[in-house]
Amino acid sequence: MGQHGQQERDSPVEFAESVTQQHHRIDPGNWDNVYVVGDVHGCLDAFERLLEELAVDADDLIICVGDLVRKGPDSKGVLSLVRERDNVLSVRGNNEQGLLDGSKSDPALDDDDLEYIETLPLAISFDDALVVHGGLDHRKPVGDHDATDILEIRSLTGSGYERPYWFEKRTRKPRVFFGHTVLSESFATPAAVGLDTGCVYGGQLSAYDWKSETFVSVDPAETYRERSSDSIVDPRPAEPLTE
């Protein structure tokens, strides 16, 4: 299969310098399959069962949209799985960022884990796809987004749960794969793919098969956190893609 870790030099996604340093570009041609996985939040059992359902082997690539940790029962186990497998990557989520800046905590994780979390990029791209945790605001150039934008964007009116949501209005490339916003069901348009289907809240853990353009989901063993229905989004179809 060649060098799985080899990065492409050129990317159609141009961030500001502060983000470019934390943007990894990969070549999907080095892998038999590419799967993008939603927010795991410490749900190791569901994560392992999803990988089994996908029949992932060493020649398949898994990319997680961040929020590997916190809220669920086994943050350290999830982080260890990602660290130990060469074919599993992740971007940084707002929960990982919170651990680094001290606004969040997870007693299961030690300094070594935090050092690893600090290596997680803000963005991973391949082909015409971009994986980030929160998303992009189509109203401004990609290069004008800072780390907070990429990690936390949800509503175009602020950070809360008010329409319009950025992913329902996005109609251009790159196609953005994202988590962060808990959805009642997985969401896909030619311009955005939403993967946080609320596993830790009793929903599902979802993956998108990039080559077959299909979703695969598994149920968690139990509901680990309660969540108000007004902070679970029923996604609406977006407008047609524009070039």
C-alpha positions as CSV (number, residue, x, y, z in Angstrom):
1,M,0.0,0.0,0.0
2,G,3.0,2.4,0.1
3,Q,3.6,4.9,2.9
4,H,0.3,5.3,4.7
5,G,1.5,8.3,6.6
6,Q,2.7,10.2,3.6
7,Q,1.1,13.7,3.3
8,E,0.3,15.5,0.1
9,R,2.1,18.8,-0.3
10,D,-0.7,20.7,-2.1
11,S,-4.1,21.4,-0.7
12,P,-7.1,23.3,-2.1
13,V,-7.9,24.4,1.4
14,E,-5.8,27.5,2.4
15,F,-6.0,28.5,6.1
16,A,-4.4,31.3,7.9
17,E,-0.8,30.6,9.0
18,S,-1.9,29.8,12.6
19,V,-4.2,27.1,11.4
20,T,-2.1,25.9,8.5
21,Q,0.5,24.7,11.0
22,Q,-2.2,22.4,12.4
23,H,-3.7,21.2,9.1
24,H,-2.7,17.8,7.9
25,R,-3.2,16.8,4.2
26,I,-3.3,13.1,3.4
27,D,-3.5,11.0,0.2
28,P,-6.6,8.8,0.1
29,G,-5.0,6.7,-2.6
30,N,-2.8,5.1,0.0
31,W,-5.8,3.4,1.6
32,D,-8.3,0.8,0.5
33,N,-11.1,2.6,2.3
34,V,-11.6,5.9,4.2
35,Y,-14.1,6.2,7.0
36,V,-14.9,9.4,8.9
37,V,-16.3,8.8,12.5
38,G,-18.4,11.0,14.7
39,D,-17.9,12.2,18.3
40,V,-16.9,9.2,20.4
41,H,-16.9,10.9,23.8
42,G,-15.2,8.0,25.7
43,C,-17.6,5.3,24.4
44,L,-14.9,2.8,23.7
45,D,-17.3,-0.2,23.4
46,A,-19.3,1.5,20.7
47,F,-16.1,2.6,18.9
48,E,-14.7,-0.9,18.8
49,R,-18.0,-2.4,17.6
50,L,-18.2,0.3,14.9
51,L,-14.7,-0.7,13.7
52,E,-15.8,-4.3,13.6
53,E,-19.0,-3.5,11.7
54,L,-16.9,-1.7,9.1
55,A,-14.5,-4.7,9.0
56,V,-11.5,-2.2,9.3
57,D,-8.1,-3.7,8.6
58,A,-4.6,-2.2,8.4
59,D,-5.2,-0.9,4.8
60,D,-8.3,1.2,5.8
61,L,-8.1,4.7,7.3
62,I,-10.3,6.0,10.1
63,I,-10.5,9.7,10.7
64,C,-12.4,11.0,13.8
65,V,-14.0,14.4,14.0
66,G,-12.7,15.1,17.5
67,D,-14.3,14.9,21.0
68,L,-12.7,11.5,21.5
69,V,-12.8,12.2,25.3
70,R,-15.0,13.2,28.2
71,K,-18.7,12.5,29.1
72,G,-18.5,8.7,28.4
73,P,-17.0,5.9,30.5
74,D,-13.5,5.3,29.0
75,S,-11.8,8.4,27.6
76,K,-8.4,6.8,28.2
77,G,-9.3,3.7,26.3
78,V,-10.5,5.6,23.3
79,L,-7.4,7.8,23.3
80,S,-5.2,4.7,23.6
81,L,-6.9,3.1,20.6
82,V,-6.3,6.1,18.5
83,R,-2.7,6.5,19.6
84,E,-1.8,2.8,19.1
85,R,-3.2,2.4,15.6
86,D,-1.3,3.9,12.6
87,N,-4.5,3.9,10.6
88,V,-6.6,5.9,13.0
89,L,-6.4,9.7,13.0
90,S,-8.3,12.4,14.7
91,V,-8.7,16.2,14.6
92,R,-9.0,18.1,17.8
93,G,-12.4,18.7,19.2
94,N,-13.5,21.5,21.6
95,N,-13.4,19.0,24.5
96,E,-9.7,18.2,23.7
97,Q,-9.1,22.0,23.4
98,G,-10.8,22.5,26.8
99,L,-8.4,20.0,28.4
100,L,-5.4,21.9,27.0
101,D,-6.5,25.3,28.0
102,G,-7.8,24.2,31.5
103,S,-11.5,25.0,31.0
104,K,-12.4,21.3,31.1
105,S,-11.0,18.3,33.0
106,D,-10.9,14.5,32.7
107,P,-9.4,12.7,35.8
108,A,-8.8,9.6,33.7
109,L,-6.2,11.3,31.6
110,D,-2.6,12.1,32.6
111,D,0.1,14.5,31.4
112,D,1.2,12.0,28.7
113,D,-2.3,11.9,27.3
114,L,-2.5,15.7,27.2
115,E,0.9,15.8,25.4
116,Y,-0.6,13.5,22.8
117,I,-3.8,15.6,22.5
118,E,-1.7,18.6,21.9
119,T,-0.4,16.9,18.7
120,L,-3.9,16.5,17.2
121,P,-4.4,18.8,14.2
122,L,-7.3,21.2,13.9
123,A,-8.0,20.0,10.3
124,I,-7.3,17.0,8.1
125,S,-8.0,17.2,4.4
126,F,-8.0,14.8,1.4
127,D,-9.2,15.1,-2.1
128,D,-11.9,17.8,-1.9
129,A,-12.9,16.8,1.7
130,L,-12.1,18.6,4.9
131,V,-12.5,17.1,8.4
132,V,-12.9,19.6,11.3
133,H,-14.7,19.4,14.6
134,G,-17.1,22.4,14.3
135,G,-17.3,23.5,10.7
136,L,-16.8,26.5,8.4
137,D,-18.6,29.8,7.9
138,H,-19.3,30.1,4.1
139,R,-19.7,33.8,4.5
140,K,-16.0,34.4,4.9
141,P,-12.8,33.1,3.3
142,V,-11.4,29.8,4.7
143,G,-8.3,31.7,5.6
144,D,-10.2,34.1,7.9
145,H,-11.2,31.2,10.3
146,D,-9.3,30.9,13.5
147,A,-9.1,27.9,15.8
148,T,-12.2,28.9,17.8
149,D,-14.3,29.2,14.6
150,I,-13.2,25.7,13.4
151,L,-13.8,24.1,16.8
152,E,-17.1,25.7,17.8
153,I,-19.1,27.0,15.0
154,R,-22.7,25.8,14.9
155,S,-25.3,28.5,14.3
156,L,-24.6,31.4,11.9
157,T,-26.1,33.7,14.5
158,G,-23.7,32.8,17.3
159,S,-22.7,29.6,19.2
160,G,-26.1,28.5,20.3
161,Y,-28.9,26.3,18.8
162,E,-30.6,28.8,16.6
163,R,-31.2,28.5,12.9
164,P,-29.6,29.0,10.4
165,Y,-26.9,26.4,11.0
166,W,-23.8,26.7,8.9
167,F,-24.1,23.2,7.4
168,E,-27.7,23.7,6.2
169,K,-26.5,26.8,4.3
170,R,-23.2,25.5,2.9
171,T,-23.3,25.0,-0.8
172,R,-19.7,25.0,-1.9
173,K,-16.5,22.9,-1.7
174,P,-14.6,21.7,0.1
175,R,-17.0,19.2,1.5
176,V,-16.8,19.6,5.3
177,F,-17.1,16.5,7.6
178,F,-17.9,17.7,11.1
179,G,-19.2,16.7,14.6
180,H,-19.8,19.0,17.5
181,T,-23.5,19.7,16.8
182,V,-25.6,16.8,18.0
183,L,-27.9,15.6,15.3
184,S,-31.0,13.4,15.5
185,E,-29.7,11.6,12.4
186,S,-26.6,11.7,10.3
187,F,-26.6,14.4,7.6
188,A,-25.1,14.5,4.2
189,T,-25.1,17.0,1.3
190,P,-22.5,17.5,-1.4
191,A,-21.0,20.3,0.8
192,A,-21.3,19.0,4.4
193,V,-21.5,15.7,6.3
194,G,-22.6,15.7,9.9
195,L,-21.5,12.8,12.1
196,D,-22.3,13.5,15.7
197,T,-25.5,11.5,16.3
198,G,-25.2,11.6,20.0
199,C,-23.7,8.3,21.0
200,V,-22.9,9.4,24.6
201,Y,-26.5,10.7,24.9
202,G,-28.1,7.4,23.9
203,G,-28.1,8.1,20.1
204,Q,-25.7,6.3,17.8
205,L,-22.0,6.3,16.8
206,S,-21.9,7.0,13.1
207,A,-19.3,6.6,10.4
208,Y,-19.3,7.7,6.8
209,D,-17.8,5.5,4.1
210,W,-16.2,8.0,1.8
211,K,-15.9,5.7,-1.2
212,S,-19.4,4.2,-1.1
213,E,-21.0,7.4,0.2
214,T,-23.0,5.5,2.9
215,F,-23.4,5.7,6.6
216,V,-22.8,2.9,9.1
217,S,-24.0,3.3,12.7
218,V,-24.0,1.3,16.0
219,D,-25.9,1.8,19.2
220,P,-24.1,2.5,22.5
221,A,-24.3,0.0,25.4
222,E,-26.2,2.6,27.4
223,T,-27.0,6.2,27.8
224,Y,-24.2,7.9,29.7
225,R,-25.4,11.5,29.7
226,E,-28.8,13.0,29.4
227,R,-29.4,15.8,26.9
228,S,-32.3,18.2,26.4
229,S,-34.2,17.7,23.1
230,D,-33.8,21.4,22.3
231,S,-30.1,20.9,21.9
232,I,-30.4,18.0,19.5
233,V,-30.8,19.3,15.9
234,D,-33.2,17.8,13.3
235,P,-31.1,18.7,10.2
236,R,-32.8,20.1,7.1
237,P,-31.7,19.7,3.5
238,A,-29.4,22.4,2.2
239,E,-29.6,24.3,-1.1
240,P,-28.0,22.7,-4.2
241,L,-24.2,22.7,-4.5
242,T,-22.6,25.7,-6.2
243,E,-19.1,25.7,-7.6
